[in-house]
Amino acid sequence: MFTLNDILQGNKGKLEMVCAQQPDPDLTFHAAHHDSRQIGPGDLFLAIKGAKVDGHTFITKAAQAGAKAALCEHPVPASDVPADFIQFVVPNVVEALHNTARMRTRRQPETTYIGITGSNGKTSTKEAIATILSKVAPTLKTAASYNTEIGFPITLLNLESHHRYAVLEMGAQWVGELAMLSTITRPDWSVITNVGASHLGYFGSQEQVTIAKSELVQVLEPDGIAILNYDDLRVRGMQEKTRARVLFYGTDEAADVRATDIGGDALFGLHFTLHYRGEQVPVQLRLPGEHGVTIALAAAAVGCAAQIPLPTIAEALEELTAFKRRGELKPGPNGSTIVDDSYNANRQSIIAIARAMKEAKQVSGKRWAVLGDILELGEYSRDEHYQTGEALAGLVDYIVAIGDHARYFIEGANAAGLPAEQTWYYSANLENTPELEAAKRATADLLKSQVQAGDLVLLKGSLGVGLDSLLRMLSE
């Protein structure tokens, strides 16, 4: 919840208030949204001009849905909105949003702000951290994957006076973005999950990705904590970039928070012994894959930083289940099991979940990988798809590829020895909705005719491919 005063003080000298009535000086807002479909009574609507849609055209609709006000760059006629509806007219809506969030957090210095970034696992790590911290104190967490220059400040506007912790997912598509987000609120603690091949089309190289992600530890004050993945060499090296205390997590003996005796079923949840400062406790996860252990260790390290007892941390970790569209197990056709990991994808995450499927001990059937394009790779796209296919040849029995560059999954897999008759490719332009839907429909028909009882079927691709819609087609 935030106030009228947060908006006015945050944008002092840069704002004009347009309203037919004198606003209540004690006015509060329940939330802020830039999608008018999400607006509820008492909310603030953010009329953001996007590449394809101008939010100003939805101000009236937002007012009808119950919004108390809109942050906009030009007002709609007074006759189009209720008399008590406020239009905050500013030069730039996104900048005004940042200013408002900055003012909101400035009023609450007692909250510990925890920033999380990395190429993979940000959202799952955020959820795991929030689960642990919520055991001991009220905790705000980023909704869904709101980690951009719009989503990050929107999350901060949900801050309440009782929140002891704020767990904030922070994404980056360009060098300098995390530093910029940190000017809205500087993290007290920063968690780095890994450095992979995500967004290579924006960054150009993994070196640039490393530079971008390291910004989150560079902004820390000396009394802050940098929580780093010791098992990732690029992340480990970030200790040289920070003035803050460093807390390492990982499987190496040098890690402060570490896992030993890892075993069990990779798909249905591994078990391990959690160590910190001479103490140890057993943990049985229900998160899929070896990367589930990494997520758990990152969250445990935050718990240790918060001085939460190790048994309490272990209890919270054992409550975690696969997060939405991130390794969820669902019933598939003909008695098979769907591994819904369709939220997003890059080479490392595809290989990680496929390896978990390969090692799953409770599976009697074949392994299928249904893959959509990996987006935002630029000139690296062909190589990343091809190398993914090469790696999958030893991990799955069948590959079905949908999209444009997805063809290179098949090329790589065939070159690595997976027979052509065990691969299928359905070409589709992602901008052509009917063509993409036809490719998905063909894939669904193939799976319903070919998949057998006991088989595992992985769904994974970039968010823009929308492979989750296959679930509906498979159930028809």
Buried (B, 14 or more C-beta within 10 A) or exposed (E): BBBBBBBBBBBEEBBEBBBEEEBEEEBEBBBBBBEBEEBEEBBBBBBBBEEEEEBBEBBBBBBBBBBBBBBBBEBBEEEEBBEBBBBBBBEBBBEBBBBBBBBBBEBBEEBBBBBBBBBBBBBBBBBBBBBBBBBBBEBBBBEEBBBBBBBBBBBBBBBEEEBBBBBBBBBBBEBEBBBBBBEBBBBBBBBBBBBBBBBBBBBBEBEBBBBBBBBBBBBBEEEBBBBBBBBBEBBBEBBEBBEBBBBBBBBEEEBBBBBEEBEBBBBBBBBBBBBBEEEBBEBEBBBBBBBBBBBBBBBBBBBBBBEBBBEBBBBBBBEBEBBBBBBBBBEBBBEBBBBBBBBBBBBBBBBBBBBBBBBBEEBEBBBBBBBBBBBBBEEBBBBBBBBBBBBBBEBBBBBBBBBBBBBBBBBBBBEBEBEEEBBBBBEBEBEEEEBBBBBBBBBBEBBBEBBEEBBBBBBBBBBBBBBBBBBEBBEE
